[in-house]
């Protein structure tokens, strides 16, 4: 068991080691990430108890996206919001589940803002498929000015840190920082802490798996349709395998570890794309790029995308650098 290690490298110790490399670090990011870890532990517990605690089903409301909220969506949103606002290091919070930005009372002087998707893939809750939470942290550019929406409308290249927690056969927290390192921490229930299990992971340069919703194939635009046709029927070599869960956290986690490509493009049905820029696309793209992969909308690097609205959507293609470069040639 993980807890048999007499000197485990916990999430807190790992963050503190990284922050020592930055002479300007004041420990704020350590406190924020500890608050996120606490929220992930509570959410993991809620997910595992969902069946026996009657947490399956619809909560009876819709979110700002017009989607029916699951009971666990609401619970996870409250868990993350409460954990973060009491860290006293966050000036404002925005969630996929809430229409407006939540401005934390008091600390205009706080250095950071955070955007999160409290429970990605919640439509899969009842069928016991892995789901997760996604977050992105930006450092405010002007801490002397009142916090505003502009603090969130930033490029992915401006992220201080991003990550996701996946609730599956084990609970794992994947954390990327601007130091260019991506680490995987696994929750050891015996000691109640996240332990570093996969340090400094790198995306394989090329994979043999593609991940896309084939049910949308009738709506695909030519670049995507032609690329998928090619990887399924190559002139030489073996065809790619299709793997698609329908939970972005699960599909990107597999892509991060095994390589290949994840695609959620715009199409004739959703011309602006479906995934949310702040809550899903930028954090996940940041993680993939910090691990040596690439992320694009087909035409530009997603790290260069300038959001104009906190609930904006966009296309997303990410994964192994050679695979992403190849699909880009079809545009």
N, C-alpha and C positions, 0 to 999 in steps of 0.2 A: 504493500500500500504506500501511497505517497507520503503519509505521515511518518513512515519509518526513517526517513532522512533526518538525521539529527541537526542538520544545518540547512534547511530549505531556503531558497531565495524567494521570498514572498514578493507580492506586487509592490508593497510599500518600500521594501529594501531596494528593489530594482529601480523604482522611480527616483529614490533618493540618490542612488549611485549615479544615475544619468544626470540629475540636476547639479551634482557637484562639478560636472564638466562646464557648467555655465556659471560664471562668476556673478551674473546679475540675478540668478535665481534666489527667490525669497521663500520658497516652500509653498507658494500659493497653489501651484499646479499639483503638488503632492496631495494637498488637502482636497482639491476638487476631484482628483482621480480616486482618492479613498472614498469620497462620497458616492461616486459612480459605482465603485466596487460594492459598497453597502447596498445600493439600490439594486444591483444585479443579483445579489444574494437573496434579497427579499422577493424579487420578481421570480427568480428560479424556484424558490419555495412555493410561491403562489401557483406557478405553472405546474409543478409536480403534484400539488394538492387540488388542482382544478376539478378533477372528476369527483372526488369525495367531498369537496367543499361547495359543490353546486355552482362552480364558476364558469361552466360552459354556457354558451348561448349568447343571445343579443341583450345588450344593456337597455335597449329601448330608446336610444338616441343615435344621431348621426354626427360625424365629425365635420370639420370645415371642408373636407374633400367630398362630402355628400355620401360617405360610406357608412354603413351601419356599424356602430361600435359594439365590439364584444365586451362582456363583463371584465375580462382580463385586460382589455385595452385601457379601460377607465382606471382600474386598480394600478396597473403598471405606470400609467401617466402620473397618478398621484404619488406613487412611491418615488419616482425619479424627481419630480418637482419638489417634494418635501426634502428629500436628501440633499438636493443641490442648493436650495435657497437658504438652508441653515448652515451651509459651509462658510458663509460670509465672504466668499471670494468670487462670487458670481454677481454681476450687475443686472443681468437680464437673462431670461430663458424663453425659448420658443419651442413648441412641440407640434408635431404633425397632427395631434389630436385637438389642438386649441386654435381658435381663429386669431386671437390677439397675442402679442408679446406680453409675457409676464415680467414686469419690472420689480426686482427685489427691493423691498423697502429698506431705505437707508444707504446702502453702499454704492453711491454714484462713483466713488473712488475705486471700486473694485476693477481689477484689470481685465477680466474675462467675461465673455458671453458664451452661451452654449445652446446648440440646437440638437434635438434628439427625436428619434422615433421610438417610443417606449416599448412597442411590441410589433416588430415587423413579422409579417406572415401569419397574422392572427386568424385568417380564414382557415388555417390548417390546424387550429387548436383541437377541435373535436376528433380529428383523425390521428392525433398523437405524432405529428411530424415536427421535426426540429423548427423552432422559431427563435427570435432573438430581439435584441435591443441595439440601436445604432446611435452614435453620438459624434459631434464635431465641436471642437473648442477653438474659439478665436480670441486673440488678445486685442483689446480695444486700441485703436490708433491714437485717439485723443482722450486720455483719461480725465482731463480737466473739463471737458464738455459733458453736458447731460447725456446719459445713455439714450440711444434712439435706434430705430430700425436700421439705420446706416451701419451700425456696428455689426449687423448680421449679413448685410448685403455685400459680402466679400468673396474673393476668389478662393478656390480650394488651395492654391499655392500659399495663401495667407494663414492656413490652419496651423495652430500650435500643436494640436494633437487630435487624433480621431481613433475610434475603435468600435467594436461591437462585442456583444456577449451572446453566445449561442447556447440555447437550452436544449440539449439533446441527451445522448446516452451519458454524457458528462456535461457539466457547465464550464464553458471556456470563455475567457475574456481575451480578445485580441486587441493589442494596443500598438498604435503607430505614433511616433513623434517626429518632429521636423529634424531630428538628429539623423534620420534615414534608417531607423531600426524598427522592425516589427517583431514583437514578441507575443507568444501564446502562453497564457496563464490558465491553469486548470484548478477549479475549486475542489479542495480536499475537504469533504464533509466531516472528516474526523477531527480536524482542527479549525474548520470554519474559515479558511483563508485561501486566497488564490496563490498557487505556487507556479513558478516559471518552469514550464515543461518543454517548450520549443523556442529556444532563443534565436533571434535574428534570422527569421525564415525568409526565403527568397522564392519568388515565383519562377517555376521552370521557364526557360526561354521559349519553349514551344510545347504544346500539349497535343492530345488526341481526343479531346472531349469538347463538344459544343453544348451550350445551355441556353435554350430559347423556348418560348411557348409556341410549339408547332400548331396549336389550335388557332393561332392568328395568321397562319401562312397565306390564307386567301386575301389578307389585307396588306401583306408585305410590299414594300417598294422594291424596285428592281435591284438596287445594290445588295440588300439583304437576301433577297430570293436567289440571286445569282451566286452569292458567296455560299449559302447553305447548300445549294445544289452541288457546288464544287466539292465541299468537304464530305458530302454524303456519297458522291460518285467521282472520286479523283481519277485522273488519267493514269496515275501510278501510285503504288502504295496502298495502305489500308484506309478505309473510310473512317471518319471520326465517329465516336459513339455519342449518342444523345443522352444527357442526364439533366433532368429538370424537375425541381421540387416545387417551385412556385413560392418559395420563401427566399427573398434576396439574400438574407444572412446565410442560409444553408448553401445556396448555389454559389455565392461568392467565396464562402469558406472552402468549398471543394476546389474551386478554381485557384484560390490562393495556394493550396497545398499540392494539388496535382497538376496544375497548369491547364491550358486550353483557353476557352473564351466564353464569356457571359454576354448575352445580348438582350437588351430590352429597347429596341429601336422605335422611332416614330413610324407610323404606318398610315394607311388610308383611313383608319378608324380613329386613331389618336395622333393627330398630326404634330402635336407638340411633345409627344412622348408621355409616359405615364408616371415615371418615378419622380420623386420630389428632390429638387436640387439640394436644399439645405440639409434635409433629414436622411437622405439615402445616397444620392449620387456623389456629392462632394466628399463626405466622409469615406465612403467605400473606394472612390477613386484615389484619394490620398493614401489609403492603406495599401492598395495595389501598387501605386507608384513608389511608395517608400520601400516596398519589397522587390522593386526592380521590374515591375510590370508596366503596362500602359493603359490609359483610359481615354476614350474619345467619344464624340457623338457622331462620328463618321467624317466630320469636316474639321473639327478643332479639338485640341487637347482639352479635356474637361477641367483640368487644373486652371485653365485660363478663362473659363466661363465666368462672366460677371452677372450675378443674379440681380434682378430688378424687383422681385417680390418674394416675401418670405415663404409663400406657398407655391412658388413657381415649379413647373415640371420640365423635364427635358429627356431626350434619348440618352441611352447609356450603353456603351460597349467597352468591356474591360477584360484584362487577363494577361496571358503570356505576350511578351512584346512582339514576337514574330507573328503570332496569330492576329493581334490587333493591327499591326502594320499591313498585313495582307488584306484584311477586310476593308481597311481604309482605301486601298487601291480601287475598290469597286465603286467608291463614291467619286 
